[in-house]
Amino acid sequence: MGRSSARARSLRAAAAVTAGAAALFAFTAGAPGTAVASGATASAALPKPVPASAGHFLASGMSSVLPTSACLASKLHIRCYTPTQYRKAYNLAPLYKAGITGKGRTIVIVDSFGSPTIQKDLNTFDKTFGLPNTSVQVKKWGNVPTFTGTPDQLGWAGETTLDVEYAHAIAPGAKIVLIETGVSETEGTTGFPEMMSAEKWAIDHHIGDVISQSFGATENTFPDYGKGAKSIQDLRYAFHDALAKKVTVLGASGDNGATDSTSTTGLYPYKVNSWPSSDPMVTSVGGTQLTLDDNGNRLKADMVWNDGYGAGGGGKSGVFARPPFQKGVAKVTGATRGTPDISMTAAVNGAAWVYQTFDPNKANDGWGLVGGTSEATPIFSGIVAMADQKAGHDLGLINPKLYLMGETGAARHGIVDVTTGNNSFGKVNGYTAAKGYDLASGWGTINGPAFVDALARG
């Protein structure tokens, strides 16, 4: 999600360059608590992203993928996961065995600038993890500048890589369309007109069935926040079209817990929320922390992502009233729209392997580790694509069905309650996970087969 530039929500660094996409940040040798694994780039690492929310990179330029146990034993001392482990954790094998791979469906990913090496990098990623090859259809929207490796472009290229590789990893049969816009999304309205017009085009021409948005801006940074938020309302036209044409729109909830980035530097000292994740016409995807062994088996139940590097975004909107689908959780949300709706893996201590070669200086080429809700969002886009395939039609806005599933037997509908952890971050006390719906994890996370089946029957 684009924060100071795009909220590619995969973590911003501590300075709050970060949802559900968030900014890039690389471990540098010598800094307290920040060391690189053998073969990883040190201080020459990726610059802090300018995308407000871009993937949160801990290491880059690594020559090979390490098993989780090796990452824990390294100087990084974090868990690291492959697509194979995520597929195991979410029990996706029965779906694949039944032919439910997202085949016949298209996931649309929208990012500023994109990556000049996305197809080549995806090919290497696929070969490494035994995934089928696919061709990414790239659509340039507007005057997209030549890629020269500016910090902003590098940040967005990292986000693009994460989005494309993990949407494909989860729904290997789905087509991927990448729309690259020419203006970097930041806090406030900057970059959003281009992104929303691109999404409207994709929706009106039925380019895809699911739109994955790993960007966002704090509601408070829009110029008329607290005065009707006309600037946000004027940008919602694409979502109205999506609602009418049954296209599912997802948004990363953010990587700064119950707070988020200001339009300058730092985090708000009080609870805030971000758009488009907070929009009732968008499904807000929060973050969890998975504890897996080398084979993807859970060693303990998932908890709210809050590992010191970032925390899953969630809270009450300052713009939108409680939508009808949240009537049953009114005791939690009050009179406002609450986020997230559902959560998937996002923890930096549980980072995802990505492959990238877009840096003109080549210092960061190779394997990297990244986390954030801009990881969770493309992963969930793959789940929705599989549900669309199983249903035989597009599901459109899934929020009403998702809340009905949660309220009428969450477990049998494939919803796995997350009851541990909180999203306190910075100086802000956040929300605590609880039984049922909460503002730290939404309804929780998923068990793939039962969840896809229940959603498809909606």
RATASUL-V673380 format. One record per backbone hydrogen bond with DSSP energy under -0.5 kcal/mol. CO is the residue of the C=O (numbers start at 0). NH is the residue of the N-H. Records with the same first field share a line. If there is no record, write none. Layout:
# RATASUL-V673380
CO->NH, NH
This chain:
# RATASUL-V673380
0->2, 7
1->6
2->4, 51
5->2, 7, 52
6->1
7->9
8->21, 373
9->21
12->15, 16
14->265
18->20
19->376
20->8, 9, 53
23->48
27->30
30->33
32->34
33->30
36->39
41->44
45->25
50->53
51->6, 22
54->56
55->370
57->26
58->368
59->40
61->366
66->69, 70
67->71
68->72
69->73
70->76, 77
78->349, 350
80->352
81->85
82->86
83->87
84->88
85->89
86->91
87->90
89->447
90->448
91->94, 95
92->96
93->97
94->99
95->98
98->100
100->172, 173
101->104
104->174
105->107, 208, 209
106->108, 176
107->211
108->110, 178
110->180
111->113
114->117
116->120
117->121
118->122
119->123
120->124
121->125
122->126
123->127
124->128
125->129, 130
126->129
133->135
134->136
135->137
136->177
137->139
138->140, 179
139->141
140->181
141->143
142->144
145->147
149->153
150->49, 154
151->155
152->156
153->157
154->158
155->159
156->160
157->161
158->162
159->163
160->164
161->165
162->166
163->167
164->168
165->169
166->170
170->173
172->103
174->106
175->136, 177
176->108, 178
177->138, 179
178->110, 180
179->140
180->112
184->51
186->189
188->191, 192
189->185
190->194
191->195
192->196
193->197
194->198
195->199
196->200
197->201
198->202
199->203
200->204
201->206, 207
202->205
208->247
209->107, 211
210->212, 249
211->109, 213
212->251
213->8
216->274
217->220
218->221
221->224
223->226, 228
228->231, 232
229->233
231->234
232->235
234->237
235->238, 239
236->240
237->241
238->242
239->243
240->244
241->245, 246
242->245
245->395
247->210
248->282
249->212
250->284
253->312
254->310
255->258
256->313
257->271
259->267
265->261
272->218
273->277
274->216
275->278
278->281
281->283
282->250
283->285, 340, 341
284->252
285->343
286->304
287->289, 345, 346
288->302
289->291
290->298, 299
292->295
296->292
299->290
302->288
304->311
309->306, 307
310->256
314->338
319->336
322->325
323->326
325->328
326->329
328->331, 332
329->333
332->335
334->321
336->316
338->314
340->442
341->285
343->287
345->371
347->349, 350
350->80
351->369
353->367
355->365
358->361
361->364
363->60
365->355
366->61
367->353
368->57, 58
369->351
370->55
371->374, 375
372->376
374->378
375->379
376->380
377->381
378->382
379->383
380->384
381->385
382->386
383->387
384->388
385->389
386->390
387->391, 392
397->401
398->402
399->403
400->404
401->405
402->406
403->407
405->408, 409
408->412
409->412, 414
410->413
413->415, 446
414->416
415->444
416->418
419->303
420->432
422->257
424->427
426->428
427->424, 429
430->422
437->441
440->443
441->437
443->342
444->415
445->447
446->450
447->451
448->452
449->453
450->454
451->455
452->456
454->457
